[in-house]
Amino acid sequence: MVDLSSLAIDPDVLRLIPKSTALELSVLPLSLKNDTVIVAMPEMFKRQLVADVQFLLGRKVKAVPVPQEILLDAIHRFYEGASNGLGHPLRAATIPFRSASRAGLQTQLVSDTSTTTLANRLIGTAIRIGATDIHVEPYAQAFRVRYRVDGVLHEAVQLTEDKAMPLVLRLKSMANLSIADTLYPQKGRARVRRADRSVDIRISTLPTDAGEKVTIRILDKSRLQLHLDRLGFQEHDLRLVQHALRSPSGLVLVTGPEGSGKVTTLYASLTSINRADISITTIEDPIEFDLPGINQTMVRPDLGYTFPAALRAILSQDPNVILIGELRDAETARMAIRAAQTGHLVLTALHAHDAPSAICQLLDMGIEPFLLASTLKIVLAQRLVRLLCPHCRVSTRPTPDQMRDISETSVLAGHFFGSKGCAACHYFGYQGRTGAFQALPISPGLCQLIARAATVTEIRQWAQTSGVATLRQAAMRMAERGETSLDEVLRETPSHDS
């Protein structure tokens, strides 16, 4: 049995377990030897306690039995001494969960909540309210936790360091990340149970001047929409997309900024043509969701398995359809065009402002104009707009400033709609999102423009005279029908794509 009265503990070792966690579990870190932490525990400790501490620390643990009263006294004594000598005191105060503005997140954090319970509660709440991301952000005074719901971040809670640090360790452990490494970004995956289903999560860390920031991406397959006719397409645009997907070869291009739903559109497109008589293979970074009946491969640039390398390998696998997650460079773009020319239907994504600018961006990558004109089937530009909550939707009239902003569109409605926020939508005012699309089919007239490397202005003018709606015009029609708000249209769609 160790004598705690004469023992000196390195402050860095004490930092491994915050005081609140040490008191909660009745454990005290004593020393670190060869990646094994020597930890004092109650005399009659259970094997599960050792497993819990090992999981928390991400290291091997050697337990040293100590009488309970002596151990609790030592925990208070050592941590109080450390708080006077450390640059970052081990604070024990707790800032409780508070309801986010308009969010109605009534989760309450109490001082005796365990780290595991806190992590489960944060992730469980995110899944329940339909959040796609959780941000755990360190600042000088506290850690802030925010949820991204329907594309918008909402603050849910602030945590003091002694609550947040074990939470960060727990989250890193869930994804098998190194707890000791806090100076380099890390990323990993985990799977959690929610009711009767499993939900995949991606966890990434980022070192900041205030500590490690952790971001959790929620990959809830139950919310994944894999039906093209439910993504928000207008009937005419849907027919154009379906016609392009029936082509035996060619290039189908989906464009938009990060978070605009491109992956969902590509997955739904693959699902709509997935049959037993065709072979479909994807190249992704990373694989977002598993698609039954479809071969999916993930690039590993650190091992030399890049998009071009993967595409070369796939072309020897006798595919009918190939999905390339993103055209990131000229080499991948050239190989995609070559594959589309040689009897394969290629679906891919590109970051571009709208459909006309996506065409010009490929030309800027060095794609020969006549090759692009002969392989492109359709270009889709998209944005995601939030849907108004049907329970608290109210009629509104546009302001003079809004009317100036929407002057480029043919507004038919004299009024629009907004929302007040209610319990049904967690006081966000919106429930879910849908797509606003610009569908640009490659007609003979457009082929001629592309073949002579027309400017983006020329292509936009041609699209306008051909009756192709801009992204803003498509979203404005949704606002006129009361599906979304005018504010949402102006926030999400570009104003100079007509």
Secondary structure as UniProt FT lines:
FT   HELIX           4..6
FT   HELIX           11..14
FT   TURN            15..16
FT   HELIX           19..25
FT   STRAND          28..33
FT   TURN            34..35
FT   STRAND          36..42
FT   TURN            43..44
FT   HELIX           47..57
FT   STRAND          60..66
FT   HELIX           68..85
FT   TURN            101..103
FT   TURN            111..112
FT   HELIX           115..129
FT   STRAND          131..138
FT   STRAND          143..149
FT   TURN            150..151
FT   STRAND          152..159
FT   HELIX           161..174
FT   TURN            175..176
FT   STRAND          186..194
FT   TURN            195..196
FT   STRAND          197..208
FT   TURN            209..210
FT   STRAND          211..219
FT   HELIX           221..223
FT   HELIX           228..230
FT   TURN            231..232
FT   HELIX           235..245
FT   STRAND          250..255
FT   TURN            258..259
FT   HELIX           262..273
FT   TURN            276..277
FT   STRAND          280..284
FT   TURN            292..293
FT   STRAND          295..298
FT   HELIX           301..303
FT   HELIX           307..315
FT   STRAND          321..324
FT   HELIX           330..341
FT   TURN            342..343
FT   STRAND          345..350
FT   HELIX           355..364
FT   TURN            365..366
FT   HELIX           369..375
FT   STRAND          376..388
FT   TURN            390..392
FT   STRAND          393..396
FT   HELIX           400..405
FT   TURN            406..408
FT   STRAND          416..419
FT   HELIX           423..425
FT   TURN            426..427
FT   STRAND          430..441
FT   HELIX           444..451
FT   TURN            452..453
FT   HELIX           456..465
FT   TURN            466..467
FT   HELIX           471..480
FT   TURN            481..482
FT   HELIX           486..492
//
